Amino acid sequence: MLPKAELHCHIEGAAAPDLVVRQAAKYGADTTPYIRDGSFVWHDFTSFLAAYDFAANLFRTEEDFARLAEHYLTSLARDGAIYSEVFTSPDHAEKSGLSPRAYTDALGEGIERARAKTGIEGRMIVTGVRHFGVESVEAAARFAAKCGHPLVTGFGMAGEERFGDVEDYVRAFEIAREAGLGITVHAGELAGWESVRDALDHVRPSRIGHGVRAIENPDLVSRIAEEGVVLECCPVSNIELKVFDGFAEHPFPRLRDAGCKVTLNSDDPPYFWTTLKREYDVAREHFGMDERALLATTRTAIEAAFVDKKTKTALLAKVGSPAR
């Protein structure tokens, strides 16, 4: 099976409908408005958030979160994934009634369980939520910098990218950078190319979450290629959220042809009726990528992974040498 790797997935958004149904039974919640025939139900961004929040709020204990991480990474491994990075949220932990540390430890336990069963490697990227404001994002960065969990290797910012100015959040990223964490930031999804430019100018990330709206500015595309910034692309998510009308309009092939480092990711997979495997299948079917190109994409993801050198070398060995 083709080795795959994922850099961009929100762990609460990775909860499969069958797991959410079991959690709902545990807590006496009614899934009817949000899950039908084994699938999440939503029709616009507001209803998507409602379904997301409903499901996320059914994970409340340390064992709940351990089960969530184990369930997701095990499913990835079944589809050939050898590596996974998930976005975690201290803000969600506190909303669930857990400390950020207990939440992180629980997710780490789930990742370790999946590794023991399947061999998949996993890491966590602590994220601040942009529209919760500067203080909240800086608090997330301080937690990431000080928590010391061996599987916390990165820091990022998600949330509404049209909220505020990215330069207001620079201190949060400096806190994380000074602690040796990898840096990524969501930009260029629902906001235009300027969002990507501002992230590059002020945050100086090694990776951009999404970044696909950069295609609107050829000079910016050239800059991304020249600086070697890796784009965490999520094609199916982009189509379902109407960022682009269809796969024929999606810029993944053009960004790749322009020399940008692109990767394939599932974002919030069950909400967009996708999996990491489907993202690779989409790239094969709609972007004309053969096995060699797909393996190169996996290699790009591993090379960009926020992981120690020894683990990275072992993962690259599983992908194999690039074809000459």
VOBA-1610 file (N, C-alpha, C; in pm, whole numbers, padded with zeros to 5 digits, always signed):
BEGIN
Met+00085-00120+00000Met+00000+00000+00000Met+00088+00125+00000Leu+00048+00223-00078Leu+00127+00346-00091Leu+00144+00413+00045Pro+00268+00438+00090Pro+00287+00509+00218Pro+00235+00652+00209Lys+00167+00694+00315Lys+00106+00827+00319Lys+00147+00896+00448Ala+00138+01029+00447Ala+00168+01106+00567Ala+00076+01228+00569Glu+00037+01269+00690Glu-00055+01381+00704Glu+00000+01482+00805Leu-00006+01609+00766Leu+00044+01717+00851Leu-00066+01809+00903His-00188+01795+00850His-00291+01896+00878His-00424+01826+00906Cys-00453+01804+01034Cys-00581+01746+01073Cys-00613+01792+01215His-00734+01842+01235His-00779+01886+01367His-00835+01765+01441Ile-00779+01732+01556Ile-00814+01606+01620Ile-00962+01599+01657Glu-01021+01708+01708Glu-01165+01701+01738Glu-01246+01683+01610Gly-01196+01737+01500Gly-01265+01723+01372Gly-01241+01591+01303Ala-01163+01503+01367Ala-01135+01372+01309Ala-01223+01263+01367Ala-01312+01300+01458Ala-01398+01199+01523Ala-01498+01144+01422Ala-01489+01015+01395Ala-01577+00951+01298Ala-01721+00943+01352Pro-01821+00947+01264Pro-01960+00943+01310Pro-01992+00826+01403Asp-01937+00706+01374Asp-01968+00592+01459Asp-01912+00611+01600Leu-01795+00674+01610Leu-01738+00702+01742Leu-01821+00808+01814Val-01866+00909+01741Val-01949+01015+01800Val-02081+00957+01850Val-02140+00864+01775Val-02265+00800+01818Val-02243+00725+01949Arg-02130+00657+01962Arg-02100+00586+02087Arg-02081+00684+02203Gln-02014+00795+02174Gln-01997+00897+02279Gln-02131+00958+02319Ala-02218+00979+02221Ala-02350+01036+02250Ala-02431+00942+02339Ala-02421+00812+02313Ala-02492+00715+02397Ala-02438+00719+02539Lys-02307+00737+02551Lys-02243+00744+02683Lys-02296+00862+02764Tyr-02320+00976+02697Tyr-02360+01097+02768Tyr-02508+01133+02750Gly-02584+01045+02687Gly-02727+01067+02673Gly-02763+01181+02581Ala-02686+01199+02475Ala-02711+01308+02380Ala-02781+01255+02255Asp-02859+01341+02191Asp-02933+01304+02069Asp-02854+01348+01947Thr-02813+01251+01865Thr-02735+01284+01745Thr-02821+01318+01624Thr-02953+01307+01636Thr-03041+01318+01519Thr-03017+01442+01433Pro-03001+01561+01492Pro-02985+01678+01405Pro-02852+01682+01329Tyr-02754+01604+01376Tyr-02619+01621+01324Tyr-02562+01499+01250Ile-02619+01381+01275Ile-02571+01260+01209Ile-02691+01185+01154Arg-02683+01151+01025Arg-02791+01076+00961Arg-02731+00972+00868Asp-02778+00849+00882Asp-02728+00739+00798Asp-02576+00727+00805Gly-02521+00744+00926Gly-02378+00727+00946Gly-02292+00838+00892Ser-02353+00956+00866Ser-02277+01067+00808Ser-02315+01197+00878Phe-02218+01287+00895Phe-02249+01419+00947Phe-02337+01496+00849Val-02425+01578+00905Val-02518+01656+00824Val-02492+01804+00846Trp-02462+01877+00740Trp-02451+02022+00746Trp-02468+02076+00604His-02503+02204+00592His-02529+02260+00458His-02461+02394+00435Asp-02407+02456+00539Asp-02332+02580+00523Asp-02231+02588+00638Phe-02151+02695+00641Phe-02044+02701+00740Phe-02100+02705+00883Thr-02213+02773+00901Thr-02274+02782+01033Thr-02319+02645+01082Ser-02384+02568+00995Ser-02431+02436+01036Ser-02315+02338+01049Phe-02210+02360+00971Phe-02088+02279+00989Phe-02032+02299+01129Leu-02021+02425+01171Leu-01968+02454+01305Leu-02058+02396+01414Ala-02188+02398+01391Ala-02281+02343+01491Ala-02259+02193+01506Ala-02245+02122+01394Ala-02220+01978+01400Ala-02085+01949+01464Tyr-01986+02029+01428Tyr-01850+02012+01482Tyr-01851+02031+01633Asp-01914+02139+01679Asp-01916+02169+01822Asp-01994+02062+01899Phe-02103+02014+01840Phe-02181+01909+01906Phe-02095+01786+01930Ala-02026+01741+01825Ala-01944+01621+01836Ala-01826+01643+01930Ala-01759+01758+01916Ala-01642+01786+01999Ala-01678+01787+02147Asn-01798+01834+02179Asn-01839+01844+02319Asn-01874+01708+02382Leu-01871+01603+02302Leu-01896+01469+02355Leu-01767+01400+02399Phe-01655+01470+02388Phe-01527+01420+02438Phe-01491+01504+02559Arg-01497+01439+02676Arg-01493+01514+02801Arg-01390+01462+02901Thr-01354+01337+02891Thr-01263+01278+02989Thr-01131+01242+02922Glu-01033+01211+03004Glu-00904+01171+02950Glu-00917+01046+02863Glu-00996+00950+02907Glu-01013+00828+02827Glu-01085+00859+02695Asp-01180+00953+02696Asp-01246+00993+02572Asp-01144+01042+02470Phe-01053+01127+02513Phe-00956+01183+02420Phe-00852+01080+02378Ala-00815+00992+02469Ala-00723+00885+02431Ala-00787+00797+02324Arg-00915+00765+02344Arg-00987+00682+02247Arg-00996+00752+02111Leu-01021+00883+02113Leu-01031+00959+01989Leu-00901+00952+01909Ala-00789+00979+01974Ala-00660+00977+01903Ala-00627+00836+01854Glu-00651+00737+01939Glu-00623+00598+01899Glu-00708+00558+01779His-00835+00592+01783His-00929+00557+01677His-00885+00619+01545Tyr-00850+00750+01549Tyr-00814+00817+01424Tyr-00683+00765+01366Leu-00580+00758+01446Leu-00450+00715+01393Leu-00453+00569+01349Thr-00530+00487+01417Thr-00543+00348+01373Thr-00610+00341+01236Ser-00713+00423+01215Ser-00780+00425+01084Ser-00686+00474+00975Leu-00603+00573+01008Leu-00503+00621+00911Leu-00407+00509+00872Ala-00359+00437+00972Ala-00263+00331+00947Ala-00322+00222+00858Arg-00451+00194+00876Arg-00516+00094+00790Arg-00511+00135+00644Asp-00508+00265+00619Asp-00504+00316+00482Asp-00361+00344+00434Gly-00263+00298+00510Gly-00125+00308+00464Gly-00047+00426+00518Ala-00106+00503+00609Ala-00033+00617+00665Ala+00076+00569+00760Ile+00193+00632+00750Ile+00304+00599+00838Ile+00331+00712+00938Tyr+00269+00829+00915Tyr+00294+00944+01002Tyr+00173+01035+01004Ser+00145+01091+01123Ser+00032+01182+01140Ser+00068+01292+01238Glu+00036+01415+01202Glu+00040+01526+01297Glu-00102+01576+01315Val-00143+01597+01438Val-00278+01646+01465Val-00270+01778+01539Phe-00363+01867+01506Phe-00377+01993+01577Phe-00456+01970+01705Thr-00404+02017+01816Thr-00474+02007+01943Thr-00507+02147+01993Ser-00603+02155+02086Ser-00652+02286+02128Ser-00665+02295+02280Pro-00575+02366+02347Pro-00591+02388+02492Pro-00724+02454+02526Asp-00774+02539+02434Asp-00902+02605+02459Asp-01015+02502+02467His-01011+02404+02377His-01115+02301+02381His-01101+02217+02508Ala-00978+02190+02549Ala-00957+02113+02671Ala-01027+02179+02790Glu-01008+02308+02804Glu-01066+02379+02917Glu-01218+02384+02907Lys-01269+02394+02784Lys-01414+02392+02765Lys-01472+02257+02806Ser-01392+02152+02788Ser-01435+02017+02824Ser-01419+01988+02973Gly-01355+02079+03044Gly-01337+02061+03187Gly-01206+01993+03225Leu-01116+01979+03127Leu-00985+01921+03154Leu-00879+02029+03149Ser-00771+02008+03220Ser-00657+02098+03206Ser-00590+02070+03072Pro-00524+02169+03012Pro-00451+02143+02888Pro-00352+02029+02902Arg-00291+02015+03019Arg-00194+01907+03039Arg-00261+01770+03038Ala-00374+01757+03109Ala-00443+01629+03112Ala-00493+01591+02973Tyr-00546+01688+02901Tyr-00592+01668+02763Tyr-00478+01623+02673Thr-00364+01690+02682Thr-00250+01656+02598Thr-00195+01519+02633Asp-00186+01489+02761Asp-00140+01356+02803Asp-00233+01248+02750Ala-00363+01274+02754Ala-00459+01175+02707Ala-00446+01150+02557Leu-00435+01257+02480Leu-00416+01241+02335Leu-00285+01167+02308Gly-00182+01201+02384Gly-00055+01132+02367Gly-00067+00983+02396Glu-00145+00948+02497Glu-00169+00806+02528Glu-00235+00736+02410Gly-00333+00803+02349Gly-00401+00745+02233Gly-00308+00726+02115Ile-00221+00824+02093Ile-00123+00815+01985Ile-00029+00698+02009Glu+00014+00682+02132Glu+00104+00570+02165Glu+00034+00435+02149Arg-00094+00429+02184Arg-00168+00305+02165Arg-00175+00269+02017Ala-00203+00368+01933Ala-00210+00343+01789Ala-00075+00298+01736Arg+00032+00358+01786Arg+00166+00320+01742Arg+00197+00175+01781Ala+00158+00138+01902Ala+00184+00001+01949Ala+00109-00101+01864Lys-00010-00064+01817Lys-00091-00157+01737Lys-00050-00161+01591Thr-00009-00047+01536Thr+00007-00038+01390Thr+00144+00007+01343Gly+00223+00069+01432Gly+00352+00122+01393Gly+00349+00266+01346Ile+00230+00327+01335Ile+00222+00465+01288Ile+00284+00560+01390Glu+00359+00656+01342Glu+00415+00762+01427Glu+00319+00880+01430Gly+00304+00943+01546Gly+00218+01058+01558Gly+00279+01167+01643Arg+00246+01290+01613Arg+00291+01405+01690Arg+00176+01503+01704Met+00190+01598+01796Met+00085+01697+01821Met+00136+01839+01796Ile+00050+01920+01735Ile+00076+02063+01715Ile-00027+02139+01799Val+00019+02204+01903Val-00072+02285+01985Val-00112+02408+01905Thr-00242+02438+01903Thr-00289+02551+01824Thr-00364+02652+01910Gly-00341+02779+01880Gly-00423+02886+01934Gly-00534+02916+01834Val-00644+02968+01884Val-00759+03000+01799Val-00759+03150+01774Arg-00737+03188+01651Arg-00716+03328+01616Arg-00828+03420+01664His-00953+03378+01644His-01063+03469+01679His-01093+03470+01828Phe-01018+03393+01907Phe-01029+03406+02053Phe-00940+03519+02105Gly-00857+03575+02016Gly-00779+03692+02054Gly-00634+03663+02089Val-00557+03771+02096Val-00412+03761+02115Val-00376+03691+02246Glu-00441+03728+02356Glu-00406+03670+02486Glu-00427+03519+02487Ser-00534+03474+02425Ser-00563+03332+02420Ser-00458+03256+02339Val-00419+03312+02226Val-00320+03247+02141Val-00184+03245+02211Glu-00149+03353+02279Glu-00023+03355+02353Glu-00024+03254+02468Ala-00139+03237+02531Ala-00149+03138+02638Ala-00127+02997+02583Ala-00182+02971+02465Ala-00161+02840+02401Ala-00014+02820+02369Ala+00052+02926+02323Ala+00195+02917+02290Ala+00277+02891+02416Arg+00242+02957+02526Arg+00317+02934+02651Arg+00298+02790+02699Phe+00176+02740+02685Phe+00155+02599+02723Phe+00239+02507+02636Ala+00236+02530+02506Ala+00313+02445+02414Ala+00461+02448+02448Ala+00510+02568+02481Ala+00653+02584+02508Ala+00695+02516+02638Lys+00604+02510+02736Lys+00643+02464+02870Lys+00595+02323+02903Cys+00505+02267+02823Cys+00442+02141+02866Cys+00540+02025+02869Gly+00640+02026+02781Gly+00742+01923+02786Gly+00698+01786+02739His+00581+01774+02682His+00537+01642+02634His+00619+01604+02512Pro+00674+01483+02509Pro+00763+01446+02398Pro+00697+01443+02261Leu+00563+01432+02258Leu+00494+01428+02129Leu+00443+01565+02084Val+00459+01667+02167Val+00426+01804+02126Val+00549+01864+02060Thr+00543+01878+01929Thr+00660+01922+01854Thr+00636+02047+01770Gly+00513+02100+01772Gly+00486+02217+01691Gly+00382+02308+01755Phe+00374+02428+01698Phe+00274+02526+01739Phe+00215+02590+01615Gly+00084+02615+01620Gly+00018+02679+01506Gly-00098+02765+01551Met-00160+02829+01453Met-00279+02909+01481Met-00384+02876+01376Ala-00504+02844+01426Ala-00617+02815+01339Ala-00727+02917+01367Gly-00850+02885+01329Gly-00960+02978+01354Gly-00984+03071+01236Glu-01065+03172+01259Glu-01108+03264+01154Glu-00993+03354+01111Glu-00938+03327+00992Glu-00819+03400+00948Glu-00850+03544+00904Arg-00978+03577+00894Arg-01015+03715+00860Arg-01029+03801+00985Phe-01003+03742+01103Phe-01012+03814+01230Phe-00877+03876+01264Gly-00875+04005+01285Gly-00754+04072+01331Gly-00641+04071+01228Asp-00524+04115+01272Asp-00404+04120+01189Asp-00303+04019+01241Val-00243+03943+01150Val-00153+03837+01193Val-00033+03893+01272Glu+00006+04016+01243Glu+00121+04073+01313Glu+00092+04090+01463Asp-00037+04094+01500Asp-00070+04104+01643Asp-00032+03978+01720Tyr-00013+03868+01647Tyr+00011+03738+01712Tyr+00159+03697+01708Val+00245+03787+01665Val+00386+03753+01647Val+00449+03701+01775Arg+00417+03763+01888Arg+00480+03721+02014Arg+00449+03574+02045Ala+00327+03529+02017Ala+00292+03390+02041Ala+00385+03297+01964Phe+00410+03330+01839Phe+00496+03244+01757Phe+00642+03252+01802Glu+00683+03367+01851Glu+00820+03377+01901Glu+00838+03294+02028Ile+00737+03290+02113Ile+00742+03205+02233Ile+00763+03060+02192Ala+00687+03016+02093Ala+00697+02877+02047Ala+00830+02851+01978Arg+00874+02946+01897Arg+01000+02929+01824Arg+01118+02920+01922Glu+01115+03005+02023Glu+01223+03005+02122Glu+01230+02872+02199Ala+01118+02801+02204Ala+01114+02671+02271Ala+01153+02557+02178Gly+01185+02590+02053Gly+01229+02489+01958Gly+01117+02416+01886Leu+00997+02470+01893Leu+00883+02406+01827Leu+00875+02446+01680Gly+00826+02354+01597Gly+00800+02385+01457Gly+00684+02482+01446Ile+00685+02564+01342Ile+00584+02670+01328Ile+00502+02652+01200Thr+00370+02653+01217Thr+00278+02654+01105Thr+00164+02749+01138Val+00095+02797+01036Val-00016+02889+01059Val-00116+02876+00945His-00245+02876+00980His-00350+02872+00878His-00353+03007+00806Ala-00354+03002+00675Ala-00363+03124+00594Ala-00399+03085+00451Gly-00466+03176+00382Gly-00494+03151+00241Gly-00596+03042+00216Glu-00695+03034+00303Glu-00807+02941+00282Glu-00931+03025+00250Leu-00997+03076+00353Leu-01114+03161+00330Leu-01075+03305+00301Ala-00954+03344+00339Ala-00902+03476+00304Ala-00809+03462+00182Gly-00783+03574+00116Gly-00709+03571-00010Gly-00559+03563+00006Trp-00489+03591-00103Trp-00344+03576-00107Trp-00273+03665-00006Glu-00336+03778+00027Glu-00273+03868+00123Glu-00253+03801+00259Ser-00343+03710+00293Ser-00333+03637+00419Ser-00204+03555+00423Val-00169+03494+00311Val-00047+03414+00304Val+00076+03506+00312Arg+00072+03614+00237Arg+00184+03709+00240Arg+00209+03760+00380Asp+00102+03798+00450Asp+00118+03852+00585Asp+00175+03748+00680Ala+00131+03623+00665Ala+00185+03516+00749Ala+00334+03497+00725Leu+00375+03500+00600Leu+00517+03485+00568Leu+00598+03604+00622Asp+00543+03723+00607Asp+00615+03843+00650Asp+00633+03849+00802His+00528+03815+00876His+00528+03840+01019His+00559+03717+01105Val+00518+03599+01059Val+00532+03479+01140Val+00654+03396+01100Arg+00692+03402+00973Arg+00805+03327+00917Arg+00791+03176+00944Pro+00678+03117+00906Pro+00658+02975+00932Pro+00733+02889+00831Ser+00761+02765+00870Ser+00817+02671+00773Ser+00706+02607+00690Arg+00583+02613+00744Arg+00467+02556+00674Arg+00348+02651+00684Ile+00261+02644+00585Ile+00136+02719+00585Ile+00021+02619+00577Gly-00075+02634+00670Gly-00195+02552+00663Gly-00284+02603+00552His-00309+02520+00453His-00382+02553+00330His-00289+02631+00236Gly-00298+02764+00237Gly-00209+02844+00152Gly-00248+02849+00006Val-00357+02784-00030Val-00390+02767-00172Val-00432+02897-00241Arg-00479+02995-00164Arg-00519+03122-00227Arg-00397+03202-00274Ala-00279+03156-00242Ala-00157+03219-00295Ala-00157+03218-00447Ile-00231+03126-00507Ile-00235+03114-00653Ile-00284+03243-00717Glu-00351+03329-00639Glu-00404+03455-00692Glu-00295+03556-00721Asn-00173+03530-00672Asn-00062+03624-00693Asn+00062+03548-00738Pro+00097+03553-00867Pro+00211+03476-00918Pro+00342+03508-00847Asp+00362+03633-00808Asp+00486+03668-00737Asp+00493+03598-00602Leu+00378+03586-00536Leu+00374+03517-00407Leu+00402+03368-00424Val+00347+03310-00530Val+00374+03168-00559Val+00524+03147-00578Ser+00587+03237-00651Ser+00733+03227-00672Ser+00807+03239-00541Arg+00761+03328-00454Arg+00826+03345-00324Arg+00815+03218-00240Ile+00698+03157-00238Ile+00678+03033-00162Ile+00773+02924-00212Ala+00783+02914-00344Ala+00872+02814-00402Ala+01018+02843-00366Glu+01057+02968-00377Glu+01197+03004-00351Glu+01234+02986-00204Glu+01142+03016-00115Glu+01171+03005+00028Glu+01152+02863+00082Gly+01096+02777+00000Gly+01079+02638+00041Gly+00973+02616+00146Val+00879+02709+00157Val+00769+02695+00253Val+00676+02583+00206Val+00639+02496+00298Val+00556+02381+00263Val+00409+02416+00283Leu+00326+02381+00184Leu+00184+02406+00191Leu+00110+02280+00233Glu+00031+02291+00339Glu-00051+02180+00387Glu-00187+02187+00316Cys-00193+02132+00196Cys-00313+02144+00114Cys-00418+02040+00153Cys-00544+02081+00147Cys-00657+01996+00184Cys-00763+02007+00073Pro-00740+01940-00040Pro-00826+01963-00157Pro-00975+01938-00134Val-01012+01826-00074Val-01155+01797-00060Val-01221+01899+00032Ser-01156+01935+00141Ser-01208+02039+00230Ser-01232+02167+00153Asn-01138+02206+00069Asn-01152+02329-00010Asn-01274+02326-00101Ile-01303+02211-00158Ile-01419+02200-00246Ile-01549+02203-00164Glu-01552+02127-00055Glu-01674+02121+00026Glu-01708+02256+00088Leu-01605+02336+00122Leu-01629+02468+00180Leu-01638+02578+00073Lys-01639+02535-00053Lys-01661+02626-00167Lys-01549+02728-00184Val-01429+02693-00137Val-01314+02779-00166Val-01288+02779-00317Phe-01308+02662-00378Phe-01301+02647-00524Phe-01423+02569-00568Asp-01465+02590-00694Asp-01589+02528-00743Asp-01577+02378-00764Gly-01458+02332-00800Gly-01440+02190-00826Gly-01293+02156-00837Phe-01263+02029-00851Phe-01123+01987-00857Phe-01051+02042-00980Ala-01126+02066-01086Ala-01063+02122-01207Ala-01010+02262-01181Glu-01071+02332-01085Glu-01027+02469-01053Glu-00926+02471-00938His-00907+02360-00871His-00818+02361-00755His-00673+02384-00800Pro-00599+02470-00729Pro-00465+02509-00775Pro-00353+02412-00738Phe-00383+02300-00674Phe-00277+02209-00631Phe-00180+02177-00744Pro-00228+02137-00863Pro-00132+02105-00970Pro-00048+02225-01013Arg-00110+02344-01017Arg-00035+02463-01060Arg+00069+02503-00956Leu+00035+02491-00830Leu+00132+02522-00724Leu+00249+02424-00731Arg+00217+02298-00753Arg+00321+02196-00762Arg+00410+02221-00884Asp+00348+02252-00997Asp+00424+02276-01119Asp+00512+02400-01107Ala+00470+02494-01021Ala+00547+02617-01000Ala+00665+02596-00905Gly+00679+02475-00854Gly+00791+02445-00766Gly+00761+02456-00619Cys+00634+02478-00583Cys+00598+02483-00442Cys+00597+02342-00382Lys+00635+02334-00257Lys+00630+02207-00186Lys+00488+02188-00132Val+00417+02090-00185Val+00277+02069-00150Val+00258+01932-00086Thr+00164+01924+00006Thr+00131+01798+00072Thr-00019+01777+00068Leu-00063+01654+00095Leu-00205+01619+00092Leu-00253+01589+00234Asn-00368+01648+00270Asn-00418+01637+00407Asn-00571+01638+00407Ser-00631+01595+00520Ser-00776+01577+00522Ser-00852+01679+00605Asp-00783+01760+00687Asp-00843+01872+00759Asp-00937+01825+00872Asp-01066+01812+00842Asp-01166+01758+00935Asp-01238+01646+00861Pro-01173+01531+00844Pro-01212+01435+00741Pro-01357+01390+00736Pro-01419+01346+00847Pro-01555+01295+00831Pro-01657+01404+00796Tyr-01628+01528+00831Tyr-01721+01637+00799Tyr-01721+01669+00649Phe-01610+01637+00584Phe-01598+01663+00441Phe-01605+01533+00360Trp-01650+01428+00426Trp-01668+01298+00360Trp-01541+01254+00288Thr-01431+01268+00362Thr-01303+01233+00303Thr-01219+01154+00403Thr-01107+01107+00356Thr-01003+01042+00437Thr-00871+01081+00373Leu-00761+01054+00441Leu-00632+01081+00379Leu-00618+00997+00251Lys-00666+00874+00254Lys-00662+00790+00134Lys-00738+00856+00019Arg-00855+00912+00050Arg-00932+00977-00057Arg-00857+01097-00114Glu-00786+01172-00029Glu-00709+01286-00079Glu-00604+01239-00181Tyr-00539+01127-00151Tyr-00442+01072-00246Tyr-00513+01023-00373Asp-00632+00963-00357Asp-00708+00917-00473Asp-00751+01035-00560Val-00792+01144-00496Val-00829+01266-00570Val-00710+01319-00649Ala-00594+01320-00586Ala-00474+01368-00655Ala-00441+01281-00776Arg-00464+01153-00762Arg-00439+01062-00875Arg-00540+01086-00987Glu-00667+01096-00949Glu-00774+01105-01049Glu-00787+01243-01112His-00778+01347-01028His-00808+01481-01078His-00684+01565-01106Phe-00571+01533-01043Phe-00450+01612-01063Phe-00347+01539-01146Gly-00382+01419-01194Gly-00293+01347-01285Gly-00164+01297-01221Met-00166+01271-01092Met-00044+01228-01024Met-00033+01076-01024Asp+00080+01025-01069Asp+00104+00881-01066Asp+00168+00842-00933Glu+00201+00714-00919Glu+00254+00667-00791Glu+00384+00736-00753Arg+00467+00761-00851Arg+00594+00829-00824Arg+00569+00969-00766Ala+00473+01041-00826Ala+00442+01176-00778Ala+00380+01173-00639Leu+00294+01074-00615Leu+00231+01063-00483Leu+00334+01028-00376Leu+00427+00940-00409Leu+00533+00907-00314Leu+00620+01029-00285Ala+00643+01110-00386Ala+00720+01233-00367Ala+00647+01328-00272Thr+00513+01330-00281Thr+00433+01413-00191Thr+00445+01364-00047Thr+00442+01232-00029Thr+00462+01176+00105Thr+00600+01212+00157Arg+00699+01201+00071Arg+00836+01236+00111Arg+00844+01383+00152Thr+00779+01470+00078Thr+00777+01613+00113Thr+00718+01632+00253Ala+00610+01561+00282Ala+00546+01574+00413Ala+00640+01526+00525Ile+00706+01414+00503Ile+00798+01363+00606Ile+00916+01458+00625Glu+00968+01510+00517Glu+01080+01604+00528Glu+01039+01731+00601Ala+00911+01769+00592Ala+00861+01890+00658Ala+00807+01862+00797Ala+00804+01737+00838Ala+00744+01698+00965Ala+00819+01758+01083Phe+00744+01790+01187Phe+00803+01841+01310Phe+00840+01720+01398Val+00951+01658+01363Val+00990+01535+01429Val+01142+01527+01435Asp+01194+01451+01530Asp+01338+01443+01547Asp+01404+01372+01428Lys+01534+01396+01413Lys+01606+01348+01296Lys+01605+01196+01285Lys+01619+01126+01397Lys+01622+00980+01394Lys+01490+00924+01342Thr+01379+00977+01394Thr+01247+00930+01350Thr+01223+00966+01204Lys+01265+01086+01165Lys+01247+01129+01026Lys+01323+01036+00931Thr+01444+01001+00967Thr+01523+00911+00883Thr+01455+00775+00868Ala+01399+00725+00978Ala+01330+00596+00973Ala+01205+00603+00886Leu+01132+00714+00896Leu+01013+00730+00815Leu+01047+00742+00667Leu+01152+00819+00636Leu+01193+00833+00496Leu+01235+00699+00438Ala+01292+00613+00520Ala+01330+00480+00472Ala+01208+00400+00432Lys+01095+00421+00501Lys+00971+00352+00466Lys+00913+00401+00335Val+00937+00530+00305Val+00888+00586+00178Val+00974+00536+00063Gly+01103+00520+00089Gly+01194+00475-00016Gly+01264+00592-00082Ser+01369+00564-00154Ser+01446+00667-00222Ser+01364+00726-00337Pro+01380+00856-00362Pro+01310+00916-00475Pro+01355+00855-00607Ala+01259+00834-00696Ala+01292+00776-00827Ala+01383+00869-00907Arg+01478+00813-00975Arg+01567+00896-01055Arg+01511+00916-01195
//
